[in-house]
Amino acid sequence: MTTDAENWMAVAHRLGINIIAPFNVELSGVQTQLTALLPQFGASAGMVVDADWDTIQQHQSSLLAAGYGFSCVEPPEPDESIDEMLSDWGWSSPLPKPDWLKS
């Protein structure tokens, strides 16, 4: 059985983007593990994703204060297109954005 973190890592490999999965971070003095961080998308520190809203909700203020965006989203299947979702989040990296990413 594939974990959510492994599904996100498969997306990273397929699309040629950076993903940290699982993502361990200290928020308000508490060590927290979230499914993944997409550091090149969303807010200045990246977009945190987790399929469990309760996990995100309890840390949403700390995430925002630390410069992260967040989304409660199931990990995509290996062949599922998420280009539109990533385009909606926006490219936040100083590196050139991939050709497949819409403006």
Backbone torsions as a table, in degrees:
resi	resn	phi	psi	omega
1	MET	NA	131.5	-178.1
2	THR	-86.9	136.6	178.5
3	THR	-83.0	164.0	176.8
4	ASP	-58.9	-42.3	179.6
5	ALA	-61.1	-41.7	178.7
6	GLU	-64.3	-37.2	177.0
7	ASN	-63.8	-41.3	178.2
8	TRP	-66.0	-37.6	178.3
9	MET	-66.1	-34.9	175.9
10	ALA	-64.1	-38.4	176.0
11	VAL	-61.8	-45.9	179.8
12	ALA	-57.1	-45.3	-179.4
13	HIS	-64.0	-45.1	-177.0
14	ARG	-65.9	-39.4	-175.1
15	LEU	-94.7	-10.9	-179.2
16	GLY	72.4	37.2	178.8
17	ILE	-118.1	166.0	178.0
18	ASN	-89.7	133.0	173.3
19	ILE	-141.9	135.8	174.5
20	ILE	-107.1	115.0	-176.4
21	ALA	-146.9	126.7	-6.3
22	PRO	-69.2	164.1	-178.3
23	PHE	-111.0	114.3	178.2
24	ASN	-102.7	128.7	-177.0
25	VAL	-147.0	149.2	174.1
26	GLU	-95.3	122.3	-179.8
27	LEU	-125.0	118.8	-178.6
28	SER	52.8	41.5	176.9
29	GLY	79.5	6.2	-178.0
30	VAL	-117.5	126.3	174.9
31	GLN	-71.3	128.3	-175.2
32	THR	-131.9	139.6	174.2
33	GLN	-112.8	123.3	175.5
34	LEU	-114.9	163.0	-173.3
35	THR	-60.3	-49.9	-175.7
36	ALA	-160.5	158.0	170.8
37	LEU	-122.5	128.9	173.2
38	LEU	-105.6	91.2	-170.4
39	PRO	-69.2	-13.3	-178.0
40	GLN	-96.2	3.2	-174.7
41	PHE	-128.6	155.3	172.5
42	GLY	78.0	-128.4	-175.4
43	ALA	-74.0	176.1	-175.3
44	SER	-58.9	-34.4	179.3
45	ALA	-92.9	-4.0	178.5
46	GLY	111.2	178.9	-177.7
47	MET	-110.3	121.1	176.7
48	VAL	-90.3	135.4	178.1
49	VAL	-126.2	143.0	175.3
50	ASP	-159.1	142.0	-179.0
51	ALA	-79.4	-11.4	-177.1
52	ASP	-102.5	106.0	-178.2
53	TRP	-60.5	-35.7	-179.9
54	ASP	-59.9	-37.0	178.5
55	THR	-65.4	-44.9	179.7
56	ILE	-70.8	-45.4	-173.8
57	GLN	-56.4	-41.6	-177.7
58	GLN	-68.7	-14.3	-179.0
59	HIS	-119.6	8.3	-171.4
60	GLN	-60.7	-39.7	178.9
61	SER	-64.6	-42.5	179.1
62	SER	-66.8	-38.9	177.2
63	LEU	-61.6	-48.0	179.7
64	LEU	-62.4	-42.8	179.9
65	ALA	-62.8	-30.9	-179.8
66	ALA	-85.7	-0.3	177.0
67	GLY	91.8	12.8	179.1
68	TYR	-95.7	146.2	163.4
69	GLY	-93.7	168.7	178.8
70	PHE	-149.9	153.1	179.0
71	SER	-148.3	134.1	174.4
72	CYS	-90.7	103.1	-174.4
73	VAL	-145.4	139.7	174.7
74	GLU	-69.8	148.2	176.6
75	PRO	-67.1	142.7	179.8
76	PRO	-71.4	153.9	172.4
77	GLU	-69.5	156.8	-175.6
78	PRO	-53.2	-34.6	-177.6
79	ASP	-103.2	6.6	-178.2
80	GLU	-78.0	135.7	178.0
81	SER	-82.2	127.6	175.7
82	ILE	-122.4	17.2	-177.8
83	ASP	-56.2	-42.2	-177.8
84	GLU	-65.4	-42.6	178.6
85	MET	-62.4	-45.7	179.6
86	LEU	-64.2	-37.4	176.5
87	SER	-63.4	-40.1	177.7
88	ASP	-63.1	-38.7	179.3
89	TRP	-68.6	-32.4	178.8
90	GLY	87.6	150.4	179.5
91	TRP	-85.3	124.7	-177.9
92	SER	-117.9	9.0	-178.1
93	SER	-89.9	148.2	173.9
94	PRO	-72.9	-13.9	177.3
95	LEU	-73.8	155.6	177.4
96	PRO	-60.0	138.9	-179.5
97	LYS	-74.7	153.9	179.6
98	PRO	-64.5	152.1	-179.6
99	ASP	-61.4	-32.4	-176.7
100	TRP	-74.4	-15.4	-176.6
101	LEU	-80.5	124.4	178.9
102	LYS	-73.8	153.5	179.9
103	SER	-69.1	NA	NA
